[in-house]
Amino acid sequence: MLLSKGKTSLDMRSAYGDSLVEAGLKYPEIVCVGADTTDSLKTKNFGNKFPERFFNVGIAEANLVSVAAGLAMAGKVAFASTYAAFLPGRCLDQIRNAICFPNLDVKLVVSHAGLTVGPDGASHQQIEDIATMRAIPNMKVLVPSDAISVRKIVGTCVRTRGPVYVRLARPPSEVLYDDSTAEFSLAKGNLLRDGGDVTLVGCGLMVSASLKAAEILREEYSLNCRVIDMFSVKPLDEELLEKAAKDTGLLVSVEEHNIFGGLGGAVAESVSSRYPVPVERIGVSDVFGESARDEELELLLDVYGLSPTKVARRVAEAVEKRK
């Protein structure tokens, strides 16, 4: 049983901070580097526990990446964290040349990704990062969907050699997984719901939206939807996608990201070479976002077609178009 039976919501950032402390207790080689967002990303918890292994470089994201690279060259497992708007937004050159080219053991864990960052608006809404990160050789890209997956993925990062990019959302998210049975490995997606009419492939907050959309599609459109949590965007679970393509004949990607270069692009690239079927991409349609207060985030997602109701409508239209 992968899915949790509860409906509680937990904060991904708190799960990250707590998991980093747990990992630090077990692995003395882990260090943490922050960029003046250590309170917000909860990495200050690591610093309080291991002050000699914690480095806050201030508002200097390129330096954040370079310091993490230097620590990795010295034999450490470096976790470097700030907001997604700043990493990779301000330090792509350092990520590419200082971390990925030498294939160093640096884990870039960012928060405030996608549209749901609060009232800061388009300048802080990172909707291009999956595309950027998955295009760099040696980089792995992981997008957790809830607090349980965050905790498990931190462990995966520690056990994985080389660079990893982990994308967290800012708002509390519904707990989807049963902590005792859920597993998160590289190049493996999780099948959360079976169905034979269409497959929804989501990541991040859009996994919960996809599950809710699947319920709407069952009740209002009599469609049985398969739902996959493709938390491992790179490397991708191509076998799981190929099976879904063969079984359902239509894949729909759902992501809080630009439709170009993100999860939808990865899904389309994979199935086009293994078992070509139609792929409908639901995401931000190559536009910048708008500002929204915390209480308006559901409305914001609806405006951009990412609410469960809007996702269900798009899926139903895609099924009808296939006919």
LOSE-407643 format. One record per residue (C-alpha): residue number from 1; y, z, x; residue in three letters. Coordinates in nm, 2 decimals, always signed. Last residue first. Example, Ala and Ser with C-alpha at 12.3 -4.5 7.8 and 13.67 -1.06 7.14 Angstrom:
BEGIN
k, c2, c3, c1, r
2, -0.11, +0.71, +1.37, SER
1, -0.45, +0.78, +1.23, ALA
END
This chain:
BEGIN
k, c2, c3, c1, r
323, +0.91, -3.05, -1.15, LYS
322, +1.07, -2.96, -0.82, ARG
321, +1.41, -2.95, -0.99, LYS
320, +1.27, -2.70, -1.25, GLU
319, +1.15, -2.47, -0.97, VAL
318, +1.48, -2.50, -0.79, ALA
317, +1.67, -2.41, -1.10, GLU
316, +1.45, -2.11, -1.16, ALA
315, +1.51, -2.00, -0.80, VAL
314, +1.89, -2.04, -0.84, ARG
313, +1.89, -1.84, -1.16, ARG
312, +1.68, -1.56, -1.00, ALA
311, +1.92, -1.54, -0.70, VAL
310, +2.22, -1.51, -0.94, LYS
309, +2.05, -1.23, -1.13, THR
308, +1.93, -1.05, -0.82, PRO
307, +2.29, -1.06, -0.67, SER
306, +2.34, -1.30, -0.38, LEU
305, +2.54, -1.58, -0.54, GLY
304, +2.85, -1.52, -0.33, TYR
303, +3.04, -1.37, -0.63, VAL
302, +2.73, -1.16, -0.71, ASP
301, +2.73, -1.02, -0.36, LEU
300, +3.10, -0.92, -0.40, LEU
299, +3.02, -0.76, -0.74, LEU
298, +2.75, -0.54, -0.58, GLU
297, +2.99, -0.45, -0.31, LEU
296, +3.27, -0.34, -0.54, GLU
295, +3.22, +0.04, -0.52, GLU
294, +3.23, +0.01, -0.14, ASP
293, +3.57, -0.17, -0.15, ARG
292, +3.57, -0.55, -0.12, ALA
291, +3.73, -0.79, +0.12, SER
290, +3.64, -1.16, +0.10, GLU
289, +3.39, -1.36, +0.30, GLY
288, +3.43, -1.68, +0.50, PHE
287, +3.26, -2.00, +0.38, VAL
286, +2.95, -2.19, +0.49, ASP
285, +2.76, -2.13, +0.16, SER
284, +2.67, -1.76, +0.22, VAL
283, +2.30, -1.74, +0.14, GLY
282, +2.03, -1.90, -0.07, ILE
281, +1.84, -2.18, +0.10, ARG
280, +1.59, -2.38, -0.11, GLU
279, +1.30, -2.52, +0.09, VAL
278, +1.09, -2.81, -0.05, PRO
277, +0.75, -2.85, +0.11, VAL
276, +0.64, -2.98, +0.45, PRO
275, +0.33, -2.81, +0.60, TYR
274, +0.35, -2.74, +0.97, ARG
273, +0.65, -2.93, +1.11, SER
272, +0.88, -2.91, +0.81, SER
271, +0.74, -2.56, +0.74, VAL
270, +0.88, -2.41, +1.05, SER
269, +1.22, -2.58, +1.07, GLU
268, +1.29, -2.50, +0.70, ALA
267, +1.20, -2.13, +0.75, VAL
266, +1.42, -2.10, +1.06, ALA
265, +1.71, -2.27, +0.88, GLY
264, +1.67, -2.04, +0.59, GLY
263, +1.66, -1.73, +0.81, LEU
262, +1.99, -1.83, +0.98, GLY
261, +2.12, -2.15, +1.13, GLY
260, +2.33, -2.27, +0.84, PHE
259, +2.30, -2.08, +0.51, ILE
258, +2.55, -1.83, +0.65, ASN
257, +2.42, -1.48, +0.63, HIS
256, +2.32, -1.22, +0.37, GLU
255, +1.99, -1.39, +0.33, GLU
254, +1.75, -1.54, +0.07, VAL
253, +1.51, -1.82, +0.16, SER
252, +1.34, -2.00, -0.12, VAL
251, +1.00, -2.17, -0.05, LEU
250, +0.83, -2.41, -0.29, LEU
249, +0.47, -2.55, -0.29, GLY
248, +0.32, -2.21, -0.40, THR
247, -0.01, -2.18, -0.22, ASP
246, +0.03, -2.44, +0.06, LYS
245, +0.39, -2.33, +0.13, ALA
244, +0.29, -1.96, +0.12, ALA
243, +0.01, -2.03, +0.36, LYS
242, +0.24, -2.21, +0.60, GLU
241, +0.49, -1.93, +0.58, LEU
240, +0.23, -1.66, +0.66, LEU
239, +0.11, -1.88, +0.96, GLU
238, +0.47, -1.93, +1.08, GLU
237, +0.55, -1.56, +1.11, ASP
236, +0.87, -1.62, +1.30, LEU
235, +0.96, -1.50, +1.65, PRO
234, +1.24, -1.48, +1.58, LYS
233, +1.33, -1.39, +1.22, VAL
232, +1.10, -1.09, +1.23, SER
231, +1.21, -0.91, +0.91, PHE
230, +1.06, -1.19, +0.70, MET
229, +1.00, -0.96, +0.40, ASP
228, +0.79, -1.20, +0.18, ILE
227, +0.80, -1.21, -0.20, VAL
226, +0.56, -1.43, -0.41, ARG
225, +0.70, -1.51, -0.75, CYS
224, +0.52, -1.54, -1.08, ASN
223, +0.74, -1.74, -1.32, LEU
222, +0.76, -1.66, -1.69, SER
221, +1.14, -1.74, -1.69, TYR
220, +1.29, -1.43, -1.84, GLU
219, +1.04, -1.15, -1.76, GLU
218, +0.87, -1.29, -1.45, ARG
217, +1.19, -1.44, -1.31, LEU
216, +1.38, -1.12, -1.37, ILE
215, +1.11, -0.92, -1.18, GLU
214, +1.12, -1.17, -0.89, ALA
213, +1.49, -1.13, -0.88, ALA
212, +1.45, -0.76, -0.83, LYS
211, +1.21, -0.82, -0.54, LEU
210, +1.45, -1.07, -0.40, SER
209, +1.74, -0.83, -0.42, ALA
208, +1.54, -0.57, -0.23, SER
207, +1.45, -0.83, +0.04, VAL
206, +1.82, -0.94, +0.04, MET
205, +1.93, -0.62, +0.20, LEU
204, +1.78, -0.73, +0.53, GLY
203, +1.55, -1.03, +0.52, CYS
202, +1.42, -1.26, +0.24, GLY
201, +1.15, -1.52, +0.18, VAL
200, +1.10, -1.59, -0.19, LEU
199, +0.78, -1.79, -0.26, THR
198, +0.73, -1.99, -0.58, VAL
197, +0.47, -2.03, -0.86, ASP
196, +0.17, -1.86, -0.72, GLY
195, +0.26, -1.49, -0.69, GLY
194, +0.20, -1.20, -0.46, ASP
193, +0.45, -0.92, -0.39, ARG
192, +0.54, -0.74, -0.07, LEU
191, +0.39, -0.98, +0.19, LEU
190, +0.52, -0.85, +0.52, ASN
189, +0.63, -1.09, +0.80, GLY
188, +0.47, -1.09, +1.15, LYS
187, +0.60, -1.26, +1.46, ALA
186, +0.68, -0.92, +1.62, LEU
185, +0.52, -0.63, +1.45, SER
184, +0.63, -0.40, +1.17, PHE
183, +0.37, -0.19, +0.99, GLU
182, +0.40, +0.00, +0.66, ALA
181, +0.12, +0.25, +0.58, THR
180, +0.25, +0.60, +0.61, SER
179, +0.62, +0.53, +0.56, ASP
178, +0.57, +0.36, +0.23, ASP
177, +0.83, +0.09, +0.22, TYR
176, +1.11, -0.02, -0.01, LEU
175, +1.37, +0.25, +0.03, VAL
174, +1.68, +0.12, -0.14, GLU
173, +1.97, +0.07, +0.09, SER
172, +2.27, +0.28, +0.19, PRO
171, +2.56, +0.06, +0.29, PRO
170, +2.62, -0.07, +0.65, ARG
169, +2.35, -0.32, +0.71, ALA
168, +2.15, -0.34, +1.03, LEU
167, +2.07, -0.63, +1.26, ARG
166, +1.84, -0.58, +1.55, VAL
165, +1.86, -0.81, +1.86, TYR
164, +1.59, -0.78, +2.11, VAL
163, +1.59, -0.86, +2.49, PRO
162, +1.28, -0.82, +2.70, GLY
161, +0.96, -0.62, +2.68, ARG
160, +0.85, -0.50, +2.34, THR
159, +0.71, -0.14, +2.31, ARG
158, +1.06, +0.02, +2.28, VAL
157, +1.17, -0.25, +2.03, CYS
156, +0.86, -0.20, +1.81, THR
155, +0.94, +0.18, +1.80, GLY
154, +1.29, +0.10, +1.68, VAL
153, +1.13, -0.14, +1.43, ILE
152, +0.94, +0.15, +1.27, LYS
151, +1.25, +0.35, +1.21, ARG
150, +1.45, +0.06, +1.08, VAL
149, +1.16, -0.04, +0.85, SER
148, +1.17, +0.30, +0.70, ILE
147, +1.55, +0.29, +0.65, ALA
146, +1.54, -0.04, +0.46, ASP
145, +1.53, -0.42, +0.50, SER
144, +1.52, -0.45, +0.88, PRO
143, +1.64, -0.77, +1.05, VAL
142, +1.47, -0.85, +1.38, LEU
141, +1.58, -1.12, +1.63, VAL
140, +1.40, -1.17, +1.96, LYS
139, +1.60, -1.32, +2.25, MET
138, +1.42, -1.50, +2.54, ASN
137, +1.61, -1.83, +2.49, PRO
136, +1.93, -1.81, +2.29, ILE
135, +1.93, -1.99, +1.95, ALA
134, +1.80, -1.69, +1.76, ARG
133, +2.11, -1.49, +1.86, MET
132, +2.37, -1.73, +1.74, THR
131, +2.20, -1.82, +1.41, ALA
130, +2.13, -1.46, +1.33, ILE
129, +2.49, -1.37, +1.42, ASP
128, +2.68, -1.62, +1.19, GLU
127, +2.76, -1.40, +0.89, ILE
126, +2.95, -1.12, +1.06, GLN
125, +3.19, -0.98, +0.81, GLN
124, +3.45, -0.80, +1.02, HIS
123, +3.72, -1.07, +1.02, SER
122, +3.63, -1.16, +0.67, ALA
121, +3.73, -0.83, +0.51, GLY
120, +3.76, -0.47, +0.63, ASP
119, +3.71, -0.32, +0.28, PRO
118, +3.34, -0.24, +0.30, GLY
117, +3.09, -0.40, +0.54, VAL
116, +2.87, -0.56, +0.28, THR
115, +2.92, -0.93, +0.37, LEU
114, +2.68, -0.96, +0.66, GLY
113, +2.63, -0.71, +0.94, ALA
112, +2.80, -0.37, +0.95, HIS
111, +2.55, -0.24, +1.21, SER
110, +2.42, -0.36, +1.55, VAL
109, +2.12, -0.28, +1.77, VAL
108, +2.11, -0.48, +2.09, LEU
107, +1.80, -0.38, +2.28, LYS
106, +1.81, -0.45, +2.65, VAL
105, +1.49, -0.49, +2.87, ASP
104, +1.62, -0.78, +3.08, LEU
103, +1.51, -1.15, +3.05, ASN
102, +1.71, -1.26, +3.35, PRO
101, +1.87, -1.54, +3.13, PHE
100, +1.87, -1.32, +2.82, CYS
99, +2.07, -1.02, +2.95, ILE
98, +2.35, -1.11, +3.19, ALA
97, +2.38, -1.48, +3.11, ASN
96, +2.33, -1.51, +2.73, ARG
95, +2.44, -1.16, +2.63, ILE
94, +2.74, -1.16, +2.87, GLN
93, +2.86, -1.50, +2.74, ASP
92, +2.81, -1.40, +2.38, LEU
91, +3.03, -1.09, +2.42, CYS
90, +3.30, -1.07, +2.15, ARG
89, +3.12, -1.16, +1.83, GLY
88, +2.77, -1.07, +1.95, PRO
87, +2.84, -0.78, +1.92, LEU
86, +3.19, -0.73, +1.80, PHE
85, +3.15, -0.84, +1.43, ALA
84, +2.80, -0.70, +1.45, ALA
83, +2.94, -0.35, +1.49, TYR
82, +2.83, -0.14, +1.79, THR
81, +2.51, -0.07, +1.98, SER
80, +2.34, -0.10, +2.32, ALA
79, +1.99, +0.04, +2.37, PHE
78, +1.88, +0.02, +2.73, ALA
77, +1.52, +0.06, +2.85, VAL
76, +1.59, +0.17, +3.21, LYS
75, +1.45, +0.03, +3.53, GLY
74, +1.77, -0.02, +3.73, ALA
73, +1.80, -0.38, +3.61, MET
72, +1.80, -0.23, +3.26, ALA
71, +2.09, +0.00, +3.35, LEU
70, +2.28, -0.30, +3.48, GLY
69, +2.22, -0.50, +3.17, ALA
68, +2.34, -0.21, +2.95, ALA
67, +2.65, -0.19, +3.16, VAL
66, +2.71, -0.57, +3.12, SER
65, +2.65, -0.55, +2.74, VAL
64, +2.90, -0.26, +2.69, LEU
63, +3.14, -0.43, +2.93, ASN
62, +3.16, -0.73, +2.71, ALA
61, +3.21, -0.49, +2.41, GLU
60, +3.50, -0.30, +2.55, ALA
59, +3.64, -0.06, +2.29, ILE
58, +3.50, +0.25, +2.46, GLY
57, +3.23, +0.26, +2.73, VAL
56, +3.03, +0.54, +2.57, ASN
55, +2.73, +0.61, +2.80, PHE
54, +2.44, +0.83, +2.70, PHE
53, +2.14, +0.92, +2.93, ARG
52, +2.30, +1.23, +3.09, GLU
51, +2.41, +1.36, +2.75, PRO
50, +2.05, +1.35, +2.61, PHE
49, +2.05, +1.55, +2.29, LYS
48, +2.42, +1.52, +2.20, ASN
47, +2.42, +1.16, +2.33, GLY
46, +2.12, +1.07, +2.11, PHE
45, +2.30, +1.21, +1.81, ASN
44, +2.61, +1.02, +1.91, LYS
43, +2.40, +0.71, +1.83, THR
42, +2.48, +0.77, +1.47, LYS
41, +2.62, +0.41, +1.43, LEU
40, +2.95, +0.54, +1.28, SER
39, +2.98, +0.83, +1.53, ASP
38, +2.90, +0.61, +1.83, THR
37, +3.15, +0.34, +1.73, THR
36, +3.36, +0.37, +2.05, ASP
35, +3.14, +0.11, +2.23, ALA
34, +2.80, +0.27, +2.29, GLY
33, +2.53, +0.26, +2.55, VAL
32, +2.20, +0.44, +2.51, CYS
31, +1.93, +0.52, +2.76, VAL
30, +1.55, +0.51, +2.73, ILE
29, +1.35, +0.58, +3.05, GLU
28, +1.26, +0.93, +2.94, PRO
27, +1.03, +0.78, +2.67, TYR
26, +0.89, +1.03, +2.42, LYS
25, +1.20, +1.24, +2.36, LEU
24, +1.41, +0.93, +2.37, GLY
23, +1.20, +0.77, +2.10, ALA
22, +1.26, +1.05, +1.86, GLU
21, +1.64, +1.05, +1.95, VAL
20, +1.65, +0.67, +1.88, LEU
19, +1.47, +0.72, +1.56, SER
18, +1.73, +0.97, +1.43, ASP
17, +2.02, +0.74, +1.52, GLY
16, +1.85, +0.44, +1.37, TYR
15, +1.75, +0.62, +1.04, ALA
14, +2.11, +0.74, +1.02, SER
13, +2.23, +0.38, +1.06, ARG
12, +1.99, +0.25, +0.80, MET
11, +2.13, +0.49, +0.53, ASP
10, +1.88, +0.59, +0.26, LEU
9, +1.84, +0.50, -0.11, SER
8, +1.57, +0.65, -0.33, THR
7, +1.37, +0.44, -0.57, LYS
6, +1.02, +0.58, -0.50, GLY
5, +0.69, +0.40, -0.53, LYS
4, +0.71, +0.28, -0.17, SER
3, +0.56, -0.06, -0.10, LEU
2, +0.31, -0.12, +0.18, LEU
1, +0.00, +0.00, +0.00, MET
END
